[in-house]
Amino acid sequence: MNPTLIIASLTIKEAVRRRLLVAFAAISVVIVGLSAWGFDRLSHAHSLTSGEANLAVPQALILFMFMFSFVLALSASAIASPAISSELESGVLMTVVTRPIRRTEVILGKWLGLATLLAGYAAAVCALEFGVVRLSSGFTPPDPVLVTLYLFAEGALLLTLALLLSTRIPVIAAGVVGVAVFGAGWLAGVVGSLGSGLNISALRTVGEVGRFVLPTDGLWHAAIYYLQPSSLITQQLSQGNGRNDPFFAQGAPSAAYLLWVACWFVIVLALAVASFERREL
């Protein structure tokens, strides 16, 4: 069997053994349960007309999915930050890399295993949330599959960064830095939205640069776009509110931007391999 696949399988078993995913799954179930009650109340509120409710439900769903994107990012950082550093500290990797297994295979195997776990987690929670919203309010996002893919990509991006950090710094530091970087990326996106709304070029530039340095906010806005019905997009554009709203996306991501995101994954994963190759055990 391919060594990369063996390490991927062992990585999945180790993550399940640590029960981190169980904890995050429990958090997600609580959030989904609260959202079920909230969407049911919102869609049947007597103070709202049917048209207002039809616009309020997608906006509320975007807020709930933002909360889930944060949980997903936290999950990615938590499972990836100990992937290398903790096993170096315990001496486990010293016995592995002395065998005919290349360090590249170790990194790729761990990334593949963790990404597989993250993909399953993202797909399960998104399917559950969209199903709950459908049952309680009758609303379904225009393209739930693409929403799930972009949210997974957002988490996988942070997972890749945390894996790189894990090759150089201790577990806690890698996890904290990963979450902090995710927050900084989102904040840069908010600053960029404010810059667009207030027509301040310096702030707008911060947002644009931030989406290329760390594309998490760009992927989040891609997910937002496919969560919005056309009626919500039309209303936001007609009112001129979209430019300074961090929870609104006017259009889908360009092919050039998605190509850059793919290159970002390759670059950071290659840096993780190079960092681990040069690390003394």
C-alpha positions as CSV (number, residue, x, y, z in Angstrom):
1,M,0.0,0.0,0.0
2,N,1.2,3.5,-0.7
3,P,3.0,5.0,2.3
4,T,1.1,8.3,1.9
5,L,-2.3,6.5,2.1
6,I,-1.1,4.5,5.1
7,I,-0.2,7.7,7.0
8,A,-3.5,9.3,5.9
9,S,-5.4,6.3,7.4
10,L,-3.3,6.4,10.7
11,T,-3.9,10.2,10.9
12,I,-7.7,9.7,10.7
13,K,-7.6,7.1,13.4
14,E,-5.5,9.2,15.6
15,A,-7.8,12.3,15.2
16,V,-10.8,10.1,16.0
17,R,-9.0,8.7,19.0
18,R,-8.4,12.1,20.4
19,R,-12.1,12.8,20.2
20,L,-11.6,16.4,19.0
21,L,-14.1,15.9,16.2
22,V,-16.7,14.6,18.6
23,A,-16.4,17.8,20.6
24,F,-16.7,20.0,17.5
25,A,-19.6,17.8,16.2
26,A,-21.4,18.3,19.5
27,I,-21.0,22.1,19.2
28,S,-22.3,22.0,15.7
29,V,-25.3,19.9,16.6
30,V,-26.2,22.5,19.3
31,I,-25.8,25.4,16.8
32,V,-28.0,23.5,14.3
33,G,-30.6,22.8,17.0
34,L,-30.7,26.5,17.9
35,S,-31.0,27.5,14.3
36,A,-33.9,25.1,13.8
37,W,-35.9,26.9,16.5
38,G,-34.8,30.4,15.2
39,F,-35.7,29.8,11.6
40,D,-39.1,28.3,12.6
41,R,-39.8,31.5,14.7
42,L,-38.5,33.8,12.0
43,S,-40.5,32.2,9.1
44,H,-43.7,32.2,11.2
45,A,-43.3,35.7,12.8
46,H,-46.6,37.6,12.6
47,S,-44.8,40.9,12.6
48,L,-43.2,40.2,9.2
49,T,-44.9,40.0,5.8
50,S,-44.2,37.0,3.6
51,G,-41.8,39.1,1.5
52,E,-39.9,40.3,4.5
53,A,-39.6,36.8,5.9
54,N,-38.4,35.5,2.5
55,L,-35.5,38.0,2.7
56,A,-34.8,37.6,6.4
57,V,-34.4,33.9,6.3
58,P,-31.4,33.9,3.8
59,Q,-29.7,36.7,5.7
60,A,-30.1,34.8,9.0
61,L,-28.7,31.6,7.3
62,I,-25.6,33.6,6.2
63,L,-25.0,34.6,9.8
64,F,-25.4,31.0,11.0
65,M,-23.1,29.8,8.3
66,F,-20.5,32.4,9.3
67,M,-20.6,31.0,12.8
68,F,-20.1,27.5,11.3
69,S,-17.2,28.7,9.2
70,F,-15.5,29.9,12.4
71,V,-16.1,26.5,14.0
72,L,-14.8,24.8,10.9
73,A,-11.7,27.0,11.0
74,L,-11.2,26.3,14.7
75,S,-11.6,22.6,14.0
76,A,-9.0,22.7,11.2
77,S,-6.5,24.5,13.3
78,A,-7.1,22.2,16.3
79,I,-6.6,19.0,14.3
80,A,-3.6,20.2,12.2
81,S,-1.5,22.1,14.8
82,P,-0.4,18.9,16.7
83,A,0.0,16.9,13.5
84,I,3.8,17.2,13.4
85,S,5.0,19.1,16.5
86,S,3.4,16.8,19.0
87,E,4.8,13.7,17.3
88,L,8.2,15.3,17.2
89,E,8.0,16.1,20.9
90,S,6.9,12.5,21.7
91,G,9.5,10.9,19.4
92,V,6.9,9.1,17.3
93,L,8.1,10.6,14.0
94,M,11.7,9.7,14.8
95,T,10.9,6.1,14.4
96,V,8.7,6.7,11.3
97,V,11.1,8.7,9.2
98,T,14.0,6.4,9.9
99,R,12.2,3.7,7.9
100,P,12.0,3.8,4.1
101,I,9.3,6.5,4.3
102,R,10.1,10.0,3.0
103,R,9.2,13.1,4.9
104,T,7.3,14.3,1.9
105,E,5.0,11.2,2.2
106,V,4.5,12.0,5.9
107,I,3.4,15.6,5.2
108,L,1.2,14.6,2.3
109,G,-0.3,11.7,4.2
110,K,-1.2,13.8,7.2
111,W,-2.7,16.5,5.0
112,L,-4.8,14.0,3.1
113,G,-6.1,12.3,6.2
114,L,-6.9,15.6,8.0
115,A,-8.5,17.1,4.8
116,T,-10.7,14.0,4.5
117,L,-11.9,14.4,8.0
118,L,-12.6,18.0,7.4
119,A,-14.5,17.4,4.2
120,G,-16.7,14.8,5.9
121,Y,-17.4,17.1,8.8
122,A,-18.2,20.1,6.5
123,A,-20.5,18.0,4.3
124,A,-22.4,16.5,7.3
125,V,-23.0,19.8,9.1
126,C,-24.0,21.7,5.9
127,A,-26.4,19.0,4.9
128,L,-27.9,19.0,8.4
129,E,-28.2,22.8,8.5
130,F,-29.7,23.1,5.0
131,G,-32.1,20.3,5.8
132,V,-33.2,22.0,9.0
133,V,-33.7,25.3,7.3
134,R,-35.7,23.7,4.5
135,L,-38.0,21.9,7.0
136,S,-38.5,25.0,9.2
137,S,-38.8,27.7,6.6
138,G,-39.0,26.1,3.2
139,F,-35.9,28.0,2.0
140,T,-33.0,26.2,0.2
141,P,-29.8,28.0,-0.9
142,P,-29.4,28.4,-4.7
143,D,-26.4,26.1,-4.8
144,P,-25.8,24.2,-1.5
145,V,-23.1,22.0,-3.0
146,L,-20.9,24.9,-4.0
147,V,-21.5,26.5,-0.5
148,T,-20.2,23.3,1.1
149,L,-17.2,23.2,-1.2
150,Y,-16.2,26.8,-0.5
151,L,-16.6,26.4,3.2
152,F,-14.5,23.2,3.1
153,A,-11.9,25.0,1.0
154,E,-11.8,27.8,3.6
155,G,-11.2,25.3,6.4
156,A,-8.7,23.3,4.3
157,L,-6.7,26.5,3.7
158,L,-6.3,27.1,7.4
159,L,-5.6,23.4,7.9
160,T,-2.7,23.7,5.4
161,L,-1.3,26.8,7.1
162,A,-1.5,25.1,10.6
163,L,0.3,22.1,9.2
164,L,3.1,24.3,8.0
165,L,3.3,26.0,11.4
166,S,3.3,22.6,13.1
167,T,6.6,21.8,11.4
168,R,8.3,24.7,13.3
169,I,6.5,25.8,16.4
170,P,4.8,24.0,19.4
171,V,1.2,22.7,19.3
172,I,-0.5,25.5,21.3
173,A,1.4,28.3,19.4
174,A,0.5,26.8,16.0
175,G,-3.2,26.5,17.0
176,V,-3.3,30.1,18.4
177,V,-1.5,31.6,15.4
178,G,-3.7,29.7,12.9
179,V,-6.9,31.0,14.5
180,A,-5.5,34.5,14.9
181,V,-4.5,34.6,11.2
182,F,-8.0,33.5,10.3
183,G,-9.5,36.3,12.3
184,A,-7.1,38.8,10.8
185,G,-8.1,37.6,7.3
186,W,-11.7,38.2,8.1
187,L,-11.0,41.6,9.6
188,A,-9.1,42.6,6.5
189,G,-12.2,41.7,4.5
190,V,-14.4,43.9,6.7
191,V,-11.9,46.8,6.4
192,G,-12.0,46.3,2.6
193,S,-15.8,46.4,2.6
194,L,-15.8,49.6,4.7
195,G,-13.2,51.1,2.3
196,S,-15.5,50.3,-0.7
197,G,-18.6,51.8,1.0
198,L,-16.8,54.9,2.2
199,N,-14.7,55.2,-1.0
200,I,-11.4,55.1,0.9
201,S,-8.8,53.6,-1.4
202,A,-6.3,52.7,1.4
203,L,-8.9,50.6,3.2
204,R,-10.1,49.0,0.0
205,T,-6.5,48.0,-0.8
206,V,-6.1,46.4,2.6
207,G,-9.1,44.1,1.8
208,E,-7.9,43.3,-1.7
209,V,-4.4,42.4,-0.5
210,G,-5.7,40.4,2.4
211,R,-7.8,38.2,0.1
212,F,-4.7,37.2,-1.8
213,V,-2.3,36.8,1.1
214,L,-4.8,34.6,3.0
215,P,-7.8,33.7,0.7
216,T,-10.1,32.7,3.6
217,D,-12.3,35.8,3.3
218,G,-12.5,35.5,-0.5
219,L,-13.7,31.9,-0.1
220,W,-16.2,32.9,2.5
221,H,-17.6,35.5,0.2
222,A,-17.8,32.9,-2.5
223,A,-19.9,30.8,-0.2
224,I,-22.1,33.8,0.7
225,Y,-22.8,34.4,-3.0
226,Y,-24.3,30.9,-3.4
227,L,-26.3,31.3,-0.2
228,Q,-28.1,34.4,-1.5
229,P,-31.3,34.1,-3.6
230,S,-31.5,36.5,-6.5
231,S,-34.2,38.6,-4.7
232,L,-31.8,39.4,-1.9
233,I,-29.0,40.4,-4.3
234,T,-31.4,42.6,-6.3
235,Q,-32.6,44.3,-3.1
236,Q,-29.1,44.9,-1.8
237,L,-27.9,46.4,-5.1
238,S,-30.9,48.6,-5.5
239,Q,-30.5,50.0,-2.0
240,G,-26.7,50.4,-2.4
241,N,-26.0,48.5,0.7
242,G,-23.8,45.8,-0.7
243,R,-20.6,47.7,-1.0
244,N,-20.1,48.1,2.8
245,D,-21.8,44.9,4.0
246,P,-19.3,42.1,5.0
247,F,-22.1,39.6,4.8
248,F,-23.0,40.3,1.2
249,A,-21.3,39.1,-2.1
250,Q,-22.2,40.8,-5.3
251,G,-20.8,38.2,-7.6
252,A,-19.1,34.8,-7.9
253,P,-15.3,34.5,-7.6
254,S,-13.4,34.9,-10.8
255,A,-11.5,32.0,-12.4
256,A,-8.3,33.9,-11.9
257,Y,-8.9,34.1,-8.2
258,L,-9.7,30.5,-7.9
259,L,-6.6,29.6,-9.8
260,W,-4.6,31.7,-7.3
261,V,-6.3,29.9,-4.4
262,A,-5.2,26.6,-5.9
263,C,-1.6,28.0,-6.3
264,W,-1.8,29.1,-2.6
265,F,-2.5,25.6,-1.5
266,V,0.4,24.2,-3.5
267,I,2.8,26.9,-2.3
268,V,2.0,26.5,1.4
269,L,2.0,22.7,1.2
270,A,5.4,22.8,-0.6
271,L,6.7,25.1,2.2
272,A,5.5,22.6,4.8
273,V,7.3,19.8,3.0
274,A,10.5,21.9,2.7
275,S,10.3,23.0,6.4
276,F,9.9,19.4,7.6
277,E,12.8,18.2,5.3
278,R,15.1,20.8,6.9
279,R,14.0,20.1,10.5
280,E,16.4,18.3,12.7
281,L,14.9,15.4,14.6
